Amino acid sequence: MRRRRFFAWGLGAAACLAGGAAGCGTQRVGAGAAGLRTRFAIIPEGRRWARAGLLFSGAAREAGYQLGPGTKITLSGLPALAAAELNNDHTLLTATTPLSRLSGEVEVVVVPGDSGFKDFQDFGAHLLADPARTPLAGRPQGGPDHLLFGLIAKGLGADTRQVDYTGYPNHQETATALSSGKAAAATGLLSDWRSGIHREQVRALAVSSARRVPELDVPTLLESGVRVDYAEWTAAFGPEGMTEDTREAAIGMCDDVTGSSAWDAACRSEGWISIPLSGDDFVVWLASEVERTRAVMRDLGLVDTTKATTCWGSCGNGH
């Protein structure tokens, strides 16, 4: 592997951001006695989720919720989950009360505008034949971009241990590596690459979502023969040990928000996909996402393959 820039986001308590959605609280007006007794504080798990926190809180207000202190509802997502797995820390599944999946950001595989790879099939054939000589780039090692390339390599049948990936601290450095020839292909959030695609500085080979992105004539990975449906998702989590009444009230709030026209408009404006899933269904999905993340990290050689990875909190070794 090339130089190692590991994911740094953790799962510690998020600080409230002054003047924004962080630290704001919510109370349902007219939601029945249980709703009126339950008050929530919506807190992003760091800057990565500050915008989501702001828009979620705005949609909550429009849905009839008022601000006020109370039980913390943290907005976090895949980057934090990946960081916890990489550092053998407690995961979002075991250190919180999962409430609801909210939204996702589509990733895209890109190559330089003058690349010899005409389409994803050309790129995939090269990666399958010689992964060690197909230099790839994205954000920090062990993060969502790296994991996506691992899933692509596995889906193609390539030797994932040979994947040549360099992680960079931000999109700008990734773009520079791609344009300078240090990388043959890169991946990252479509929102970051969209302007380069429109200016034809880079060409998009495939998007990670199950459906094509409107106004972008680019196939999905699924259409390209790779069974991967992937998004950098954001979700809502309560504190560990929530009472059932509080959990149900919080899930109800999340359902109200994700079902609202305000949230739908916010997602369209930000270029997010709305992917609501709440309660027990979300817990089941999250467990599968944890296992998928662990599996691809093992495939890439990022974590110790000798450790048990399916106890999910019962074995005391941090899983």
Disulfide bonds with the S-S distance in Angstrom:
Cys311-Cys315 2.27
